[in-house]
Amino acid sequence: MIGPEEFRGLYLRGELPEFDFVISDSSIEHSGMGRYGDAINPWGDLITMAKAWCVTKENGFFLLGVPGMNFQI
């Protein structure tokens, strides 16, 4: 497991591998809200999703969980 700073360093050096899938559960909707030290940005959620897309392999998967999405099978 790698932390955010190591992840960023690997990405900036072009050494970060692409991932088969990315999972985000109840975090994207907080991006850009300024609650966790990030800058207030109304596009923060879309920017964060674009960053996830940039590290996902072609034909990879992105699983997004947000509050209020309760499904029963």
N, C-alpha and C positions, 0 to 999 in steps of 0.2 A: 504494500500500500504506500502511496506517495501523498505528501501534503500539497497544499496549494502553491507554495513557493517553489518546491521542486518541480511540480507540474509545469508551472510557468517557465522556469528555467529551461527545462527540456524542450518545451514548445519553441521558445525563442531561439534556441540553438539548432532547431530542426532535428532534434533527436527523439522527440516524442512519437511513439508508434501510433497508428490509427487503431481505433477500437471497433470491435464487431457490433457492439451495442452500447448505448448510454442510457442510464436510468436516472430520472429526477423525480423525487416524490416530495411534493409540498415545499419546493424551494424556488422554482422559477418565478412564482408570483411575488416573491419578496425582492427580486432584483430591481434596482433603481429606486427603492423606497427610502434609502438612507438609514435603514435601521441597523445595519451590520457593518458600518464604516464605509459603505459604498456611497458614491455621489448620487444625489437625487436626479433621476433621469426618467422621463415618461416612456422612453424606449428601452429601458433596462431589461425587461423580460425578453423582448425580441433580440436584443444584442446577446444576451446570455444563451438563448437558443441557437443563434448563429455560431457562437463559439463552440457549442456542443457539436453542431453539424460539421465544423471544420476539423474536428478530431475523430469523426466517425468514418469508417471505411465506406466506400461506394457500395450501395445496396445493404448498408448496415441498418440497425434498428434503433429507434429512440422511443423509450417508454416514458410517458409523462403522466404523473399523478398530481392532481390539483384538488383542493378542498371542494366538496360538493359533487364530486364524480363518484357516486356510490352505485355500483352495478352488482346485480345478483344473477348468478348463472344457475 
